[in-house]
């Protein structure tokens, strides 16, 4: 049950950070790079919760 809660919290944090990145007044290229970085960090975090790493 703890793994499921960790995955849910990670997913919610990633969605929140992506929303905040979209709200920042950045140009398109910088915003896209920030989104990719957030998604990669989110995927790594999810894989850690699933005990892959």
matplotlib code that plots the C-alpha trace (Angstrom):
import matplotlib.pyplot as plt

x = [0.0, 2.9, 4.3, 1.0, 0.8, 4.4, 3.6, 0.4, 2.2, 5.1, 2.6, 0.7, 4.0, 5.1, 1.8, 1.9, 5.5, 4.6, 1.6, 3.9, 6.5, 3.7, 2.8, 6.3, 7.0, 9.7, 10.3, 9.2, 12.5, 13.4, 9.9, 10.2, 13.6, 12.2, 9.3, 11.5, 13.7, 10.7, 9.3, 12.7, 13.0, 9.4, 10.1, 13.2, 11.4, 8.6, 11.1, 12.7, 9.3, 8.8, 12.3, 13.8, 16.8]
y = [0.0, 2.3, 1.9, 2.9, 6.1, 7.0, 6.5, 8.7, 11.5, 11.4, 11.6, 14.5, 16.4, 16.0, 17.2, 20.2, 21.1, 20.8, 23.1, 25.6, 25.4, 26.2, 29.3, 30.7, 33.5, 31.6, 31.2, 28.0, 26.3, 26.9, 25.8, 22.6, 21.8, 22.3, 20.0, 17.3, 17.5, 17.3, 14.3, 12.5, 13.2, 12.0, 8.7, 8.0, 8.7, 6.3, 3.7, 4.0, 3.6, 0.4, -0.8, -1.0, 1.1]
z = [0.0, 0.7, -2.8, -4.3, -2.1, -3.1, -6.8, -6.5, -4.6, -7.2, -10.0, -8.4, -7.8, -11.4, -12.7, -10.3, -11.4, -15.0, -14.5, -12.7, -15.5, -18.0, -16.0, -16.0, -18.6, -20.5, -24.2, -25.9, -26.0, -22.4, -21.3, -23.3, -21.8, -18.3, -19.1, -20.3, -17.2, -14.9, -16.8, -16.6, -12.9, -12.4, -14.3, -12.3, -9.1, -10.1, -11.0, -7.6, -5.9, -8.0, -6.7, -10.2, -9.0]

ax = plt.figure().add_subplot(projection="3d")
ax.plot(x, y, z, "-o")
ax.set_aspect("equal")
plt.show()
